[in-house]
Amino acid sequence: MEPKLGEFGFAGDDHVVPFEVAPLDVRGRIVQLGPALDHILARHDYPEPVARLLAEAMVLTVLLGTALKFDGKFILQTRSDGPVDMLVVDFTTPSAMRAYARFDADRLAEFVAAGTTAPQDLLGKGVLAMTIDQGEYMQRYQGIVELAGQSLDEVARTYFRQSEQIPTDVRLAVARHVVRSEYGPDERWRAGGLIIQFLPEAPERLRLPDLPGGDGDPGQDFSEIADGAWHEAVTLLSTVEASELLDPTVESERLLFRLFHEHGVRVFEGTPVLDQCSCSRERIRGILEGFTAEEIADSIEDGEIRVSCEFCSKQYEFDPAEFVTPN
């Protein structure tokens, strides 16, 4: 018998589960990524430190992207001076995710040899941009925050504190698990994440001496919220172990119950996450049609134009004659 909404085991892997803890005025989302994540990382065969970093970015992206209430895209992108100088993850509502990383193999090897493979080391200094794209007829919204030697979950907290002025806490976890297969033991990537935000209906519950950017302390956090609700929520979240976020036997709903059962937690229908690229032959053809004759000529190799999608690695081949404009 299949579990129903609200029962343990309802969501499973590759589903983002929204939830609410009403007494604390906390809302959030939790996810465990399994096959979708593993397929994307296996397709690119990234070195392990790069794969871990991109996996964290994918978890953060789906936690934020599934909050969109309209058709569009949420795009997370880093640009930095570390050996992993670019991460790009985009989530197209309601369910499609794709991702890739760019890195300098020689510099990465030096960092690995030195044992400096923490996310902030691999990224270095730069920026993280979060873009909401509602389509060609709507203006894009983009928020930018400095990386400044922070991990991705720390960057997310900083962004929401400084730019959105919403008390937010995030937990991310990534690991490779050994599973049994018909060919013997096999390693598969898993990741998990949980985000909570303090969103009171009554604004007086969110009273601070000053908000970031005002005349008060620029390092002001949200620990002074009047009734302590947010402090309690953050304290509870701090008890979550990475192993709990990654364990396939600890379903999302079960973990939420462990955390918030004293207050009561309400879960909502989950959103699936699919390994699905938006590239197509027609889209790439449209891009090539905008090339000049010289650019088309420079793109020819062995009599063909070959284009590889950076996200899904799919190869497309075109006859150059399709793009030659008659004199």
Secondary structure as GFF3:
##gff-version 3
##sequence-region A 1 327
A	DSSP	beta_strand	15	21	.	.	.	ID=ss1
A	DSSP	three_ten_helix	22	24	.	.	.	ID=ss2
A	DSSP	beta_strand	26	33	.	.	.	ID=ss3
A	DSSP	alpha_helix	35	44	.	.	.	ID=ss4
A	DSSP	alpha_helix	48	65	.	.	.	ID=ss5
A	DSSP	beta_strand	73	80	.	.	.	ID=ss6
A	DSSP	beta_strand	84	92	.	.	.	ID=ss7
A	DSSP	beta_strand	96	103	.	.	.	ID=ss8
A	DSSP	alpha_helix	105	114	.	.	.	ID=ss9
A	DSSP	alpha_helix	119	123	.	.	.	ID=ss10
A	DSSP	beta_strand	126	133	.	.	.	ID=ss11
A	DSSP	beta_strand	141	146	.	.	.	ID=ss12
A	DSSP	alpha_helix	152	159	.	.	.	ID=ss13
A	DSSP	pi_helix	160	164	.	.	.	ID=ss14
A	DSSP	beta_strand	168	181	.	.	.	ID=ss15
A	DSSP	beta_strand	184	198	.	.	.	ID=ss16
A	DSSP	three_ten_helix	203	205	.	.	.	ID=ss17
A	DSSP	alpha_helix	229	237	.	.	.	ID=ss18
A	DSSP	alpha_helix	242	246	.	.	.	ID=ss19
A	DSSP	alpha_helix	252	260	.	.	.	ID=ss20
A	DSSP	beta_strand	266	267	.	.	.	ID=ss21
A	DSSP	beta_strand	271	272	.	.	.	ID=ss22
A	DSSP	beta_strand	274	275	.	.	.	ID=ss23
A	DSSP	alpha_helix	281	288	.	.	.	ID=ss24
A	DSSP	alpha_helix	293	299	.	.	.	ID=ss25
A	DSSP	beta_strand	300	301	.	.	.	ID=ss26
A	DSSP	beta_strand	304	308	.	.	.	ID=ss27
A	DSSP	beta_strand	315	318	.	.	.	ID=ss28
A	DSSP	three_ten_helix	320	323	.	.	.	ID=ss29
###
